[in-house]
Amino acid sequence: MRETACALAGLMAAWLGFALLALSQERHFVRVYQSTMPPAPFLLTQRAIGFIAIGVSLVCCIAGHGVSFGSLLWVLSLSAAAMAMALTLTWRPRWLSGLARVLGLVLSFSSLPR
C-alpha cells in the first residue's frame, strides 16, 4: 500500500511540475488563461516551484521503492506525466485554468478571469 501511494504521489508531483513549467511559457499561458503574460518574477517563481515538484517526485519514488527501482520508476513517471501534460494542453487546456488559483500563485496577478 505504501509503495502504491508513493508511486501515485510521485506521478502527481511530476504532472504538477510539468504543468507549472508549461504554464510559464507564453503560448500555453495565453491559451489556458486567455490573457497576457504575468510579470517575470511570477514566472520565475512558477518555474522554480515546477522544478521543485519534479524533485519531490524523485523523492517520493525513492522513498517508496528504494534507490534502484525508485529511480527507474521516477524516469517512467516523468515520461507518463509529460505525455499526460502534452495531451491535456492539446485537447483540454482549460482544465489547467484553476491550477494557479489552487496553488495561490496568482493572488497578486489580478488580470486573470475569475
C-alpha positions in Angstrom: 0.0 0.0 0.0 2.8 2.4 0.9 4.6 1.7 -2.4 1.4 2.4 -4.4 0.8 5.7 -2.5 4.4 6.8 -3.0 4.2 6.0 -6.7 1.0 7.9 -7.2 2.3 10.8 -5.2 5.4 10.8 -7.4 3.3 10.7 -10.6 1.1 13.6 -9.4 4.1 15.7 -8.4 5.7 15.1 -11.8 2.5 16.1 -13.5 2.2 19.2 -11.4 5.8 20.2 -12.1 5.3 19.8 -15.8 2.1 21.8 -15.6 3.8 24.7 -13.9 6.7 24.6 -16.3 4.3 24.6 -19.3 2.2 27.4 -17.9 5.3 29.5 -17.5 5.6 29.6 -21.3 3.8 32.4 -23.2 2.0 30.1 -25.7 0.5 27.8 -23.1 -0.3 30.6 -20.6 -2.3 32.6 -23.2 -4.1 29.6 -24.4 -5.2 28.4 -20.9 -5.9 31.8 -19.3 -6.7 33.9 -22.4 -4.9 36.9 -21.0 -1.5 38.5 -21.2 1.6 37.1 -19.5 2.2 37.8 -15.8 5.4 39.7 -14.7 8.8 38.0 -14.9 9.2 37.4 -11.1 5.9 35.5 -11.1 7.2 33.2 -13.9 10.5 32.6 -12.2 8.7 31.6 -9.1 6.4 29.3 -11.0 9.3 27.7 -12.8 11.2 27.2 -9.5 8.1 25.5 -8.0 7.8 23.3 -11.1 11.4 22.1 -10.8 10.9 21.5 -7.1 7.8 19.5 -7.8 9.8 17.3 -10.2 12.4 16.9 -7.5 9.7 15.9 -4.9 8.6 13.3 -7.4 12.0 11.7 -7.3 12.0 11.7 -3.5 8.5 10.1 -3.4 9.6 7.3 -5.8 12.8 6.6 -4.0 11.0 6.7 -0.6 8.5 4.1 -1.7 10.7 1.7 -3.8 14.3 2.2 -2.8 17.1 3.8 -4.9 17.4 1.2 -7.7 13.7 0.7 -8.6 12.7 4.1 -7.4 14.9 5.9 -9.8 13.6 3.7 -12.7 10.1 4.4 -11.6 10.8 8.1 -11.5 12.1 8.2 -15.1 9.0 6.2 -16.2 6.7 8.5 -14.2 8.3 11.5 -15.8 7.5 10.1 -19.2 3.9 9.4 -18.3 3.4 12.8 -16.7 5.0 14.6 -19.7 2.7 12.7 -22.1 -0.3 13.4 -19.9 0.5 17.1 -19.8 1.0 17.3 -23.5 -2.4 15.7 -24.1 -4.0 18.0 -21.6 -2.5 21.0 -23.2 -3.6 19.8 -26.7 -7.2 18.8 -26.1 -8.3 20.3 -22.8 -6.2 23.3 -21.9 -8.9 25.0 -19.9 -8.6 22.1 -17.3 -5.4 23.8 -16.2 -7.0 27.2 -15.6 -7.7 26.6 -11.9 -4.3 25.2 -11.2 -2.6 28.5 -10.5 -5.5 29.7 -8.4 -5.4 26.5 -6.3 -1.7 26.9 -5.7 -2.2 30.5 -4.7 0.3 31.8 -7.2 -1.9 34.4 -8.9 -3.1 36.3 -5.8 -1.1 39.4 -6.9 -1.9 39.0 -10.6 -5.4 40.4 -10.9 -5.9 40.3 -14.7 -6.8 36.6 -14.7 -10.5 35.9 -15.3 -12.3 34.9 -12.1 
